[in-house]
Amino acid sequence: MSLDQEGVAIGATLQSFAATVPGCETTPVSFSRGQEVLHPSRETYLDVVGALKAGGFNTCSDLCAVDYLSAATLRPLPDGVIHDRFELVVSLLSHSLARRVRLRVQIPESDPTCETLFFLYPGVENMEREVYDLFGIAFVGHPDMTRILMPEDWEGHPLRKDYPVEGYR
């Protein structure tokens, strides 16, 4: 097992539960502070989440994003996962299995879009809108992809690392 500088396990050398879920077998896995982390591609994201939901992960407890503007290659990722500027982070919970799993999806700056989870987890509606509003990542198929925190006429996305401190003028 290889570890990063914080002692976080990288690779699927620890026992992966999610890898036993049909549809998730080939998804890269890492472990961070005892939690299993799946790294689906943007293209397989919806299928992997659907498989996890069918496997008992019935709650999406969090959906957020990270902008790694100048630190894109500094974070540890499993082999085969390509660093991109943005990362979508989704936390799923299975009450019946008493397990959590985190997903980290790389989102390119050149096309900041991802499929919506709204039809699997309706509770993500506002979380996806927040990510869109603050980072500019649009969710394809979302029923109301509009700003939720900033005024409709606001220019830019304030949690992007290249957003001017004093805003656009």
C-alpha positions in Angstrom: 0.0 0.0 0.0 1.4 3.4 -0.9 0.7 6.5 1.3 0.8 10.2 0.6 2.5 12.7 2.9 -0.5 12.7 5.3 -0.6 8.9 5.6 -3.6 8.6 3.3 -3.7 5.2 1.5 -3.7 5.4 -2.3 -4.9 2.7 -4.5 -7.2 -0.3 -4.0 -4.9 -2.2 -1.7 -7.2 -1.8 1.3 -10.4 -3.8 1.4 -12.8 -1.9 -0.9 -16.5 -2.4 -0.2 -17.8 -0.3 -3.1 -15.7 -2.4 -5.5 -18.1 -5.3 -4.7 -21.1 -3.3 -5.9 -22.0 -4.3 -9.4 -21.2 -1.4 -11.7 -18.4 -0.1 -9.5 -15.8 -2.8 -10.0 -13.5 -0.9 -12.3 -13.8 2.5 -10.6 -10.4 3.7 -9.1 -10.4 3.7 -5.3 -8.4 5.4 -2.6 -8.9 5.7 1.2 -8.7 8.9 3.2 -8.8 8.9 7.0 -10.6 5.5 7.0 -13.2 6.5 4.4 -13.5 4.9 1.0 -13.2 7.3 -1.9 -14.2 6.4 -5.4 -12.8 8.3 -8.4 -15.3 7.8 -11.3 -14.7 9.7 -14.5 -17.2 12.4 -15.5 -18.5 10.0 -18.1 -19.1 7.1 -15.6 -20.2 9.3 -12.7 -24.0 8.8 -13.1 -23.7 5.0 -13.6 -21.5 4.6 -10.6 -23.8 6.7 -8.4 -26.8 4.7 -9.7 -25.1 1.4 -8.9 -24.2 2.6 -5.4 -27.8 3.7 -4.8 -29.0 0.3 -6.0 -26.4 -1.2 -3.6 -28.0 0.5 -0.6 -26.5 4.0 -0.6 -29.8 5.8 -0.3 -28.7 9.2 1.1 -26.6 11.9 -0.6 -25.5 13.8 2.4 -23.2 16.4 0.6 -22.3 17.6 -2.8 -19.7 20.4 -3.2 -16.8 21.4 -5.4 -13.1 22.4 -5.0 -11.1 24.7 -7.3 -7.5 23.5 -7.6 -6.5 26.3 -9.9 -2.7 26.3 -9.2 -2.5 23.1 -7.2 -4.1 20.7 -9.6 -1.3 18.2 -9.5 -0.4 18.5 -5.8 -3.3 16.3 -4.5 -2.9 12.5 -4.5 -5.1 10.6 -7.0 -5.1 6.9 -7.9 -3.2 5.8 -11.0 -5.2 6.5 -14.2 -7.1 9.5 -12.8 -6.1 12.7 -14.5 -5.9 15.9 -12.5 -8.3 18.7 -13.6 -8.9 22.2 -12.2 -12.2 21.4 -10.5 -13.3 18.5 -8.4 -16.9 17.5 -7.6 -17.1 15.9 -4.2 -20.1 13.8 -3.3 -20.8 12.0 0.0 -23.2 9.0 0.0 -24.5 7.2 3.1 -26.0 3.8 3.5 -28.0 3.5 6.8 -28.7 -0.2 6.4 -25.0 -1.0 5.8 -23.7 1.6 8.2 -21.2 2.8 5.6 -20.2 6.0 3.9 -18.5 6.5 0.5 -17.1 9.6 -1.0 -16.8 10.3 -4.8 -14.3 12.7 -6.3 -15.0 13.5 -9.9 -12.5 15.6 -12.0 -14.2 18.4 -13.9 -12.1 20.2 -16.7 -12.0 24.0 -16.8 -12.6 23.9 -20.5 -16.0 22.2 -20.0 -17.3 22.6 -16.4 -20.3 20.4 -16.7 -21.5 17.2 -15.1 -24.7 15.1 -15.1 -27.2 16.0 -12.4 -28.0 13.5 -9.6 -31.4 15.2 -9.1 -33.4 12.2 -10.5 -31.6 9.8 -8.2 -31.4 12.0 -5.1 -33.9 14.9 -5.3 -32.3 16.5 -2.2 -29.2 17.6 -4.3 -31.2 20.2 -6.1 -30.0 23.1 -4.0 -26.5 21.7 -3.5 -26.0 21.5 -7.3 -27.3 25.0 -7.7 -24.8 26.3 -5.1 -21.9 24.6 -6.9 -23.1 26.2 -10.2 -23.5 29.6 -8.6 -20.2 29.7 -6.7 -17.9 27.6 -9.1 -19.7 27.7 -12.4 -20.0 23.9 -12.8 -23.3 23.3 -14.6 -25.3 20.1 -14.0 -26.8 18.7 -17.3 -30.5 17.8 -16.9 -31.0 19.8 -13.7 -34.6 21.1 -13.5 -33.7 24.6 -12.3 -30.0 25.4 -13.1 -30.2 29.0 -11.9 -28.3 31.0 -9.2 -29.3 30.4 -5.7 -27.0 32.6 -3.5 -25.9 35.4 -5.8 -28.2 37.9 -7.7 -29.1 36.7 -11.2 -27.1 39.5 -12.8 -23.9 38.7 -10.8 -20.9 38.4 -13.0 -18.6 35.4 -12.4 -18.4 32.7 -9.7 -17.0 33.9 -6.4 -15.4 30.7 -5.1 -13.2 30.3 -8.2 -9.6 30.9 -7.2 -9.2 33.4 -10.1 -12.2 35.5 -9.1 -11.0 39.0 -8.3 -11.0 39.8 -4.5 -13.1 42.9 -5.1 -15.2 41.3 -7.8 -15.6 42.4 -11.4 -16.1 46.1 -12.0 
